[in-house]
Amino acid sequence: MKFLKINQTLLDYKIVSVDQSNPDHVIFHVLTKYEGVGGNGELPELQIIVHKSNGVYKVLIQPGTVINMDPSQPNYKTVEYNQKITIGE
């Protein structure tokens, strides 16, 4: 999960579901729990995409993934993909 820039220890994970309808583009829905992350350490469900290219599977980095972990916000524990991120936000 380094690509999510979480610098904490992964304590647990659970694969909730897997979409294998396209064997060259598999989508995992995963719950993770990290040491030092607010609340109980659990992040909301994330999509992890694994793409097959030249016979090798690789995790696709989804730029602009925003995980809201601010409990004061109405969209707390939500995930948005492909968001435009501005430094300082």
FENZI-V117825 format. One record per residue. SS is DSSP state (@ for helix, = for strand, . for the rest). PHI is phi in whole degrees, 0 to 359 (999 if undefined). OMEGA is omega in whole degrees, -180 to 180 (999 if undefined). Layout:
BEGIN
ss->(SS & SS)
phi->(PHI & PHI)
omega->(OMEGA & OMEGA)
END
This chain:
BEGIN
ss->(. & @ & @ & @ & . & . & . & . & . & = & = & = & = & = & = & = & = & = & = & . & . & . & . & . & = & = & = & = & = & = & = & = & = & = & . & . & . & . & . & . & . & = & . & . & . & = & = & = & = & = & = & = & = & . & . & = & = & = & = & = & . & . & . & . & . & = & = & = & . & . & . & . & . & . & . & . & . & = & = & = & . & . & . & . & . & . & . & . & .)
phi->(999 & 302 & 295 & 274 & 61 & 264 & 260 & 240 & 281 & 289 & 266 & 197 & 210 & 217 & 278 & 280 & 202 & 224 & 260 & 251 & 299 & 240 & 298 & 266 & 208 & 267 & 246 & 261 & 253 & 231 & 256 & 231 & 227 & 238 & 292 & 81 & 269 & 311 & 70 & 265 & 89 & 272 & 270 & 295 & 302 & 246 & 265 & 245 & 259 & 244 & 245 & 265 & 222 & 54 & 80 & 239 & 274 & 222 & 286 & 275 & 281 & 260 & 298 & 82 & 282 & 242 & 249 & 274 & 245 & 264 & 297 & 277 & 266 & 293 & 258 & 305 & 60 & 245 & 236 & 239 & 253 & 59 & 271 & 283 & 251 & 251 & 301 & 100 & 280)
omega->(180 & -178 & 176 & 180 & 174 & -176 & 179 & -180 & 175 & -180 & -175 & 172 & 178 & 174 & -176 & 179 & 179 & 176 & -179 & -178 & 173 & -175 & 177 & -177 & -174 & -179 & 176 & 172 & -168 & 169 & -179 & 177 & -176 & 173 & 174 & 176 & -176 & -178 & -179 & 178 & -177 & 171 & 174 & -180 & -179 & 172 & 175 & -177 & 178 & -174 & 178 & 179 & -178 & 177 & -178 & 176 & 178 & 175 & 176 & 176 & 179 & -179 & 178 & 176 & -179 & 177 & -178 & 179 & 178 & -175 & 179 & -178 & 180 & 180 & 177 & 180 & 173 & 179 & 175 & -177 & 176 & 177 & 174 & -178 & 178 & 179 & 180 & 178 & 999)
END
